[in-house]
Amino acid sequence: MSAFWGVLAAAIATSMAGQTLLKAGAGQPSFVAQLFDVRTMTGLCLYGGAALLYIVALRRIPMSVALPCTAVSYVAAALIGHYAFGEVLGAMRLGALGLICAGVVMLALA
């Protein structure tokens, strides 16, 4: 079963890479330019790959556990947003991210 947890982790990481590329492509002057930006297209492909990995993980991990574990991506998104795009992380957001982490750990151990 641990291999399926690895696949779930890969799905989350691939999804986050796709999300980061979608954000990077968002600086284009128009929606059409953004849509055809190589970063946007690559991000969409990574999202598709993440979905395929998630499907594999669901073969052995209950959905009631797997889906909430993807909440780790919220923490990763906040950190990537802060360090890569200069987005602000205040005390309230950091506290909320801590609660998310605690919830994910509790679910994974249950």
C-alpha positions as CSV (number, residue, x, y, z in Angstrom):
1,M,0.0,0.0,0.0
2,S,2.9,2.4,0.6
3,A,3.5,2.6,-3.2
4,F,0.0,4.0,-3.6
5,W,0.9,6.7,-1.0
6,G,3.9,7.5,-3.1
7,V,1.7,7.8,-6.2
8,L,-0.7,10.1,-4.2
9,A,2.3,12.3,-3.2
10,A,3.4,12.4,-6.9
11,A,-0.1,13.4,-7.9
12,I,-0.1,16.3,-5.4
13,A,3.4,17.4,-6.4
14,T,2.5,17.2,-10.1
15,S,-0.7,19.2,-9.5
16,M,1.2,21.9,-7.6
17,A,3.7,22.2,-10.5
18,G,0.9,22.6,-12.9
19,Q,-0.8,25.2,-10.7
20,T,2.5,27.2,-10.4
21,L,2.9,27.2,-14.2
22,L,-0.7,28.4,-14.6
23,K,0.0,31.3,-12.2
24,A,3.3,32.0,-14.1
25,G,1.4,32.2,-17.4
26,A,-1.2,34.5,-15.9
27,G,0.8,37.6,-16.6
28,Q,-0.1,37.7,-20.2
29,P,-2.0,40.8,-21.5
30,S,-5.1,38.8,-22.7
31,F,-6.8,35.6,-21.9
32,V,-6.0,34.2,-25.4
33,A,-2.3,35.0,-25.0
34,Q,-2.4,33.4,-21.5
35,L,-4.2,30.3,-22.9
36,F,-1.5,29.7,-25.5
37,D,1.5,30.6,-23.3
38,V,3.8,27.5,-23.1
39,R,3.6,27.7,-19.2
40,T,-0.2,27.5,-19.3
41,M,-0.2,24.6,-21.7
42,T,2.4,22.8,-19.8
43,G,0.5,23.4,-16.5
44,L,-2.7,22.0,-18.0
45,C,-0.8,18.9,-19.2
46,L,0.6,18.4,-15.7
47,Y,-2.9,18.7,-14.2
48,G,-4.0,15.9,-16.5
49,G,-1.0,13.8,-15.4
50,A,-1.9,14.5,-11.8
51,A,-5.4,13.3,-12.3
52,L,-4.1,10.0,-13.8
53,L,-1.8,9.6,-10.8
54,Y,-4.7,10.3,-8.4
55,I,-6.8,7.6,-10.1
56,V,-4.0,5.1,-9.5
57,A,-3.7,6.1,-5.9
58,L,-7.5,5.6,-5.4
59,R,-7.1,2.0,-6.3
60,R,-5.9,1.3,-2.8
61,I,-6.4,4.4,-0.7
62,P,-10.0,5.2,0.4
63,M,-11.3,8.4,-1.2
64,S,-12.3,9.6,2.3
65,V,-8.6,9.7,3.1
66,A,-7.0,10.4,-0.2
67,L,-9.0,13.5,-1.1
68,P,-8.5,15.3,2.3
69,C,-4.8,14.5,2.1
70,T,-4.6,16.6,-1.1
71,A,-5.2,19.5,1.2
72,V,-1.4,19.5,1.6
73,S,-1.5,21.3,-1.8
74,Y,-3.1,24.3,0.0
75,V,0.0,24.6,2.2
76,A,2.3,24.1,-0.8
77,A,0.3,26.7,-2.8
78,A,0.6,29.3,-0.1
79,L,4.4,28.7,0.2
80,I,4.9,28.8,-3.5
81,G,2.8,31.9,-3.8
82,H,4.9,33.6,-1.1
83,Y,8.3,32.6,-2.3
84,A,7.8,32.6,-6.0
85,F,5.2,35.4,-6.5
86,G,5.7,37.6,-3.5
87,E,2.2,36.9,-2.0
88,V,1.8,37.9,1.6
89,L,1.6,35.2,4.4
90,G,0.2,36.8,7.5
91,A,-0.3,35.3,11.0
92,M,-3.9,34.3,10.2
93,R,-2.9,32.5,7.1
94,L,0.0,30.7,8.8
95,G,-2.4,29.6,11.6
96,A,-4.9,28.3,9.0
97,L,-2.1,26.4,7.2
98,G,-1.0,24.9,10.5
99,L,-4.6,23.7,11.1
100,I,-4.7,22.1,7.6
101,C,-1.4,20.3,8.3
102,A,-2.7,19.0,11.6
103,G,-5.9,17.8,10.0
104,V,-4.0,16.0,7.2
105,V,-1.7,14.3,9.6
106,M,-4.6,13.2,11.8
107,L,-6.4,11.7,8.7
108,A,-3.3,9.9,7.5
109,L,-2.7,8.3,10.8
110,A,-6.4,7.3,11.5
